[in-house]
Amino acid sequence: GDSTVRVWELATLTEKYSKPFANGGKEFAVSDNGRMVITNREGTYVLEIHTGEQIVKIPVPGQTAAISKDGSLVAVAKQDSPVTVWRIEGDRSFSKVCEFPRGSGEWASLNFIRNGTQIVCSSSEGHLIVYNSADGAVIRSNQGHPHRTNKCDFLLLSDDESKYICMDFGSKTLHNLSNDAQLDVYPDVHRMAILPGNRYLAYLNRPASIQIYDTKSKSLSEKLPSQHLPANRTDGDYLAASPDGRY
């Protein structure tokens, strides 16, 4: 498959750069200050999204990863292994903050919330847990998530971090974080990423295309060129957007 990381300038819908990535990338996330985390079976990498320059490599492989808004904390998880939280220092060194065990099933997704003080984790069996990122203490645990799937990513939408999107192999559903109540459905989308200004990116895999939609009306706003997108891929492709909506 295609193991190249491609970064697009959304204002002009042009590719800024591409970077071959050994062994592919299993998960992507971007911080407010332009740091991008990518994880695979070789380790977890923090890059400068504007240039692709590597800031640090943490020698911990993962299936999923997250980075805090200020880019100082990275969380990594692999299948049934513990989640590990790492601090990225100013001199580009790193240190382990804590680790905590998984819930039921394998880890599916991680997301920092509350300015990096908490981590929302989901498992392949639909178990949602909110941890304290400093010591791994459980803040909230929900064994009965209404959408038990093999893959469930949580992308926080509102400024107060009260809502998330649950991703599976079919449609994506919007939920309330406090009680998991379903609020909306986004059909026929393979991957999604959230942009400012009531917009979201949608990767539709048949045919392969990346499109920008208005969040409320779900109407198409713009379409990114698709010549570099792998055709007919239904798994293994990841999509992320910088919080400022530039990339």
Salt bridges, closest charged atoms under 4 A:
ASP2 OD2 - ARG6 NH2 3.32
GLU9 OE2 - ARG246 NE 3.21
GLU15 OE2 - ARG6 NH1 3.83
GLU15 OE1 - HIS228 NE2 3.49
GLU27 OE1 - LYS151 NZ 3.33
GLU48 OE2 - HIS50 NE2 3.58
GLU53 OE2 - ARG92 NH1 2.92
GLU99 OE1 - LYS96 NZ 2.57
ASP153 OD1 - LYS151 NZ 3.22
GLU161 OE2 - LYS69 NZ 3.72
GLU161 OE1 - ARG114 NH1 3.16
ASP184 OD1 - LYS218 NZ 2.97
GLU222 OE1 - ARG199 NH1 3.88
ASP237 OD1 - ARG233 NH2 3.72
